[in-house]
Amino acid sequence: LAAWMILKVRARQTQESPRIFCKDDDASMKRLLGRTDALRQFSPTPWAASSTLQLVVHTLWQRYHSRRSSFTEYRLNCPDGGVVTVAKFVPPSADQDATRQELAPDAPVLVLLHTIAGRPYSEAEFALRAHERGWHVYVLSRRGHHDRLATPRFNIMGCAQDTDLMANFVRGRHPDSFIGAAGLSAGSGQVVTYIGQQDLFAGDGNSGPINAAVSLCPAWDITHAFKRFSQTAPKIAELVLNGVKQLFLEKNKDLLGGHPA
């Protein structure tokens, strides 16, 4: 029976080999693809072959790392009275992790823009892996994700002005560092929106604080993404929806209840 299950999984993996869409004549893209083995041949482990099982394993793994990690948090006041949080990843102490390294102030910086209902601790494993490779790591936490809302205003995909405030805070702490940004799922929309405007915020021909950015797991077409999600994975979509309702509506019902729609 076990052998049969493994063969079925392997057959399914063969049928669902990765498809790559890119600009064929882009030399930099070809170099990137050439260094990414998983895009040429990817076979998930048999006991987590389906997307649902992978999501369960990922969630458990996130919770494990969140309990082992810590962040130094900086709350920033927005011009309209709103509050956002920048969380700097603090690596495990030397007695917990013998491989811990102290980074120079001008070491490269990675800023993470979290998922639709994420928090700094949601990205603890990502932050740990980046730090192990020599990067300072900050998580830019949108309004309502860390604390209750201070004003009746929020955007689940992020606000460009708020992102600019947080990105410049990080730049102020690392004026000589390369700063890269990675948007995860909903955070990918936030990073794309901001990158397109950061030079405008800087003004007078100046460059914005982010040197490069990448979107990870973005919705290919946001106008259809949520509908397809609810059709292909209704239970997971319901969990995500309830999480967002709890995060913004239930937790802030006293503030939002007295505000006109």
N, C-alpha and C positions, 0 to 999 in steps of 0.2 A: 504494500500500500504506500509506504514512504517513497519507494523508488518511483512508483507511478505518479505521485504528487510532484516529485522533483522534475520528472520528465514533462509533465503538464506545464509547470512553471517555466521551464526552459523553453518550451515551445512558444509560450506566450511572449516571453522576452524576445525571442527571435522575430516574432511578428510585429513587435512594438519597438523596433530599433529606432534610435534617435534620428530625427529629420532636421537638417540644418538649412536655415534660410539666411543668406548673406549676399553681399555684393561680390561677384566673382572676381572683379578686377581690382579689389582693394587689397594692396600688399600688406598693410598692417593687420587686416583681418585674417589673411592667410597665415601670417606668423603666429597670431593668437591661437587660431584653430590647430596649428601644427604642434603647439605646446599643451593642448588640452586633450589628453587621451580619452577622457570619458565621453567626449562628443563623437568620437569615432566608434567606440565600442563600450557600451554601458550595460552591465547586467546586475541588477539589484540582488541582494542576498535572498535566497529562497524563502526564508521565513518573514520577509517584508517585501514581497514582490509587488503587491498592489499599492496604489496610491493611498488607500485608506490605512493599510497597515503601516506604511511609511509615515503617515501623519501621526498615528498613535505613538510610534517609536520616537519620532521627533519631539512630540509634546512631553513625553516622559524624560527624554534626554535634556530638554530645556529646563524642566523642573529640577533635575539633578544638579545641573550647572548653576542654576539660579541660587541654590542653597549654599554653594561653595564660593560664590563670588560676591564682591562688594563694589560699590560705586561711591564716589564723592559727588554730591549733588549741589548744583548752583541754580537757584531760582532767579529768573530774570523777569523784570516788570516790563510789559509792553506799553506803548504810548497810550492805549485806550484803557489801561487798567488790568488787562489780562495778564496771566502768569504762564510762563513756559519754563521748562527745566532742562538744563544741560548736565548730563551725568558722565563723569570721567571714570573709566574702568580702573579699578585698583586690583592688581594681580595678586595671587595668593602669596603669603609670606614665604620666606626662604625655607622655613622648617616644614611648610606644607608642600612646597614645590621646589625641588633642588635645581630645576632648570630656569628659575626666575632670573630675569636680567633687568638691571637698572638702565633706563633709556636716557639718552642725552636730551636736553630741552629742544634741540633742533632736529630730533629724529622725526621721521614722517608721521603724519597724523591721519587717522581714519575716523570720519564721522559717519555714524549709522543713523538712518531714518527708519524707524520701526514700522511694524505692520499695522493693520487697521485697528486692532484693539491692543497693541503691544505696549510694553513698558521697558525701561532700561534693562531690567533683569531678564526680559524675554530674549535679549541678544547677548546674554552672558557667555555662551559658548563661542559665538562668532567673535566677540571681543577678546576672549582668551586666546583663540587661535591667531588673531591678528597681532596681539601683543607678543606671542611667542616668536613671531616673525619680525619683531623690531618696531612695531607701530604703537604710538599712543592712540588710545581709542576713546571717543566720546559718543554718547547716544543723545540725539536731539529729540526731546520728548515734547510732543505737541500739547496744546491746551486740553485739560481734562484727563490726560492719560496718567498723570502722576498724582495730582491733587484734584480736589473739586474745582469746578469752574469758578473763576473770580468775577467774570462778567458773562452775560447771556450770549456768548459768541463762541462758536467752535466750527471746525472744518475737519471731517474725518480724513481728508486727503492732504491736509496741511495748508498753511497760509504762507505765501511767499515773504511777506513782511516779517512774520515771526521767525521764519527760517533764516532770514538775513540777520536778524538780531542775534540768534544763537550762533550762526556761522562766524560772525564778526567777533563774538565773545571768544570762540576757540582761536581765531586768528590772533587776537590780542594776547593770548597766553603762549602762542607759538609763532611769533612774527617771522621767523626764518625757516620754518618747516614747509615741506610739501604737504598739502592737505587734499586728500581724496575723500569723496563722499560715496556711500553705497545706500541706495534706497531699496528697501525690502517690501515687496508686494505693494500695499498702499503707499508706503514710503517712496516707491519708485516714481509714483505720480508727483509726489512732493518734490523730489530732487529734480525731475525734469522741468517742472514749473519754475523752480528757483533758478536753475542754471541758465534758463532763457532770459532771466531778468537781473541777475546779480550785478552785471556791469552797469545797468541803469540805476540800481540802488547806489552803487559806488559813486557815480557821477564824475564830471570833469575829466572824462577819458581814463579814469582809473579802472583797474581790474578788480573783480570781486574776490572774496577770500578763498573760494574753492578753485583748486587747480585742475581737477579732473573728477569725473563722476561716472557711476555705472548704475543701471537699473537691474535689479534681480527679481525675477518672477513677476514682471509687470503683467497687467491685463492687456492682452493683445489689442482688444477693441473694447474700451470701457462701456460703450453704449450697449453691448450685448453680453459682457462678461458676467454680470451678476445674474441675469436671466438664465444663461447657460449653466452657471454654477448651481443654481437652485434646481435645475432639471437633472443634472448629472450626479449631484451629490446633495440631495435635499436635506438629509439629516445633519450633515456638516454645515450646510448653509444656514440651517436653523440655529445651530449652536453659535455660529459667528454672529448672526443677527441678534440673538439674545444677549450675547456678550457686549455688542455695541450699544444696545438699548440700556443695559445695566450700567455701562461705563459713562454714558452721557445723560440719559434721561432719568433713570431711577436714582442715580447718585446725586443728581442736581435738580430734582423735581421742585424743591422749594424755591430755588433761584429761577428756574425756567417757567414754573407755574404762574408766576405773577407778571410774566413778560408777554406782551402781545405777539402773536405769531407773525 
